[in-house]
Amino acid sequence: MGFYDTVFEFIDMRSFSNLWFWIMLAVVWSSASHWVLGVPFDMVTRARRNAHAAADLESLAAINANRLIFIADEAGLWLTAIASALLTGLALLGFLYGSEFAQAVFLLIAPLSFVFLLSLRTARRVLDTDRAGDALRRRLGLHRIVVQAIGLVAIFFTALWGMYQNIASPFL
């Protein structure tokens, strides 16, 4: 038995039985819920107690909201087309043709597309009505809660599908 055979036998290369996939899934959702519109959430909590931190929060939230809206306005149609094609291709490869890697990537990226759409909506609301103070902190806190809920549901269904894949094909 060669070196590569030993390594591939020791490390399972299937996505749902690979520890690195689950670590990456946890890191992605942890990061998505920590960075709210590009603003670290600890800055939101710090802004409640400190006026300077509140001014920084308002500035950073406005900068990131403007940036996100600019990207959506300038390249939104192209981004939508590319993301739709990518998600459709991954779904077909994964669930129609049985590629476990494509299933794993789809289950990772598809919920993040909902987070992106939610971020666009939140960015527009931040620029329109909730620019400063308690309204901004409340909007960012609500956004974080919804992102965490999406992440919870996504992790739950990914775990269910991963367990099903591991039980259905344990020796592939």
Secondary structure, 3 states (H helix, E strand, C coil): CCHHHHHHHHCCCCCCCCHHHHHHHHHHHHHHHHEECCEEHHHHHHHCCCHHHHHHHHHHHHHHHHHHHHHHHHHHHHHHHHHHHHHHHHHHHHHHCCCHHHHHHHHHHHHHHHHHHHHHHHHHHHHHCCCCHHHHHHHHHHHHHHHHHHHHHHHHHHHHHHHHHHHHCCCC
